[in-house]
Amino acid sequence: MAIAVGDLNPRPTAAVDSQWRRIVTPIPVPESIPMIERLRAAEPRSMAGMPPIVWHEAEGFLVRDAFGNQWIDLTSGIVVANAGHSHPRILDAIRAAIDQKLLATYAFSSNARLQLVEKLVALSPIPNSKAILFSSGTEATECMISLMRGRGRQINPHKVAILGFTNHYHGRTLGAQLAGGQSLDWIDRERVHYLQMPFPNFQNSCEDKSADALFESFLTHLSERGVDPDQIAGLILEPAPGTTTEPIPRDFGAALAAWARRHDVLIGFDEIQCGCGRTGTFFACEQTGMTPDLIALGKGLTSSLPVSAVLGPADILDQAEPGEMSSTHGGNPVCAAAALANLQVIEEEHLVEASARTGARVRERLRSFADEFPASVRSVNGVGLFISIHFHQPDGQPDVELADALALEAVRSGVLMFTTGRGYLKFTPPLSIDPAAADEAADVIRECFARVTNGEDR
Ligand SMILES: Cc1ncc(COP(=O)(O)O)c(C=O)c1O
C-alpha cells in the first residue's frame, strides 16, 4: 500500500506496543490533521516534505506525539540530535544560560563563546586552528567559500573558482547551492566561477574502477571542460556524503589531496551532517585519511539549538578585518552553552565509540536483509551510525517509490524515518541509541519491506 507523504487521509494501523514503540492511532492522527492543514496553508509547499506526524516531545532516541504514539527515532531530527534529544546535561546548560540573563551578545565577548571556541580549537585536527561560530550550516559553508576565494585571490586575482561535486549538499543560500549538487537551471554556474564535477560512484558502480582510474577521470573531466586548476581557489565536499553515507576512499582522497597541494587549491570539508561522531570518529575526515584546510560543523554540534562553526588555520581564518566576518547570532550564549554541553556529553558518554559499535552491528543486520532481497536492495552503505539503504528497480534505477513507501510504513510501525525521494532510506539515530532498539528498528524495516512488497523481491 503506497502512501504519499502529502496524503492526509488517516489509515488504520496495526497497534504497536514494544518497549520503545507505541502506535495507538491511525496515521496521520485524525485530530492532528487540522493542524497540519493550517501549517500547509500558512507555509510554502516546500515545508510539507516530511511524514504527516506532529512532534510533541523528543527524548533520547524516542519521539512522541501528543496522541499517545511513540517512535524509535532514526532521523535524529535530520542528523542533529547526536547526543540524543533533550539530553539532561544540555537542558541544564541551556537553563543555566537563560538564568544568567544573557540571551544575545552580538560579537561582544562572552564566556560561553570563549569556552566553545577553545573546545573546538582543541578538538580540531587542523594544525594551528582557530574557530568561528555561526547559526546555520549554510552560513558555515558560505564562510568556507569566502575564505577559499579570499586566499585564492591573494595568490592570483583569477584564482576564484570553487569546485564542488554532484550529489553533495552544502545548504540553501546561493553560494552554498552553487557549490552543492542541486540543479540550478536559472543561473550559469561557470559564469560565476562555480564548477560542478561528477562525484565518482564508489559504492554502487558496476564497473570495477580503481581509485587511480576514478581520479584519472576526475582530471580528464576537468581538462575536457577547459578548467585551469590554477584558477581554482577551493574544493568543497562532504567527506562522507549524506546521499551515500560512505566516506571517500583513502586512496582517492590521497590523490585528491596531492592534486590540491600541487595547485594551491584549498580543501573545505563540509562535516555539517557527517561530523560530531556520526561516522564513528569525531571528524569524518578521520575516515578519509585527509586533513582538510577548513572544516564546517553544524547540526550535531549542539544536538539542539542552532550552532555552526568553521575551523581552520589562523593564516586562512585571519584574512578578514575585525568586524568583517561575523554574524549576529554566531556564538549566541545560550546556543554556545548547549553546544559545549553537547560536546562534553559526546566525550564523556563515549558516543563516538558507541556510534562505531552500534553502527557495525546494525549494518550487519541490514546487510543480511539486503542479501535476502538482492533484486530490490542494491546496497547498505555507511560507517558508524551514518547508514543508508539503497533500493533499485530491475533496470538499475533507484526505486524511489519503494524507498519512500517503506519510510512511511516504518512510521506507521513506530520507527521514525524520512522519505528522501531518491530511492534510499537513512538510518541515522542518536548515537546514544540502545543497541537493542537499533536492532528492533532494523527488524521493523525488514517487516515493512515484507508488507509493502508482499514479501517478494522485485
Ligand atoms: C552536508 C550539509 N551541509 C550543509 C547543510 C546546511 O545546513 P543548514 O540547514 O543548517 O543551513 C546541511 C543541512 O542539511 C547538510 O546536510
The ligand as a MOL file (V3000), in Angstrom:
LIG
                    3D

  0  0  0     0  0            999 V3000
M  V30 BEGIN CTAB
M  V30 COUNTS 16 16 0 0 0
M  V30 BEGIN ATOM
M  V30 1 C 26.1320 18.4400 4.4820 0
M  V30 2 C 25.2900 19.6370 4.7890 0
M  V30 3 N 25.7920 20.8560 4.5840 0
M  V30 4 C 25.0850 21.9710 4.8480 0
M  V30 5 C 23.7900 21.8890 5.3320 0
M  V30 6 C 23.0050 23.1410 5.6030 0
M  V30 7 O 22.7910 23.2840 6.9640 0
M  V30 8 P 21.5970 24.2170 7.4670 0
M  V30 9 O 20.3210 23.5720 7.0420 0
M  V30 10 O 21.7810 24.2580 8.9580 0
M  V30 11 O 21.7950 25.5490 6.8420 0
M  V30 12 C 23.2260 20.6340 5.5600 0
M  V30 13 C 21.8310 20.5090 6.0190 0
M  V30 14 O 21.1600 19.5410 5.8000 0
M  V30 15 C 23.9870 19.4730 5.2790 0
M  V30 16 O 23.4850 18.2500 5.4660 0
M  V30 END ATOM
M  V30 BEGIN BOND
M  V30 1 1 1 2
M  V30 2 1 2 3
M  V30 3 2 2 15
M  V30 4 2 3 4
M  V30 5 1 4 5
M  V30 6 1 5 6
M  V30 7 2 5 12
M  V30 8 1 6 7
M  V30 9 1 7 8
M  V30 10 2 8 9
M  V30 11 1 8 10
M  V30 12 1 8 11
M  V30 13 1 12 13
M  V30 14 1 12 15
M  V30 15 2 13 14
M  V30 16 1 15 16
M  V30 END BOND
M  V30 END CTAB
M  END
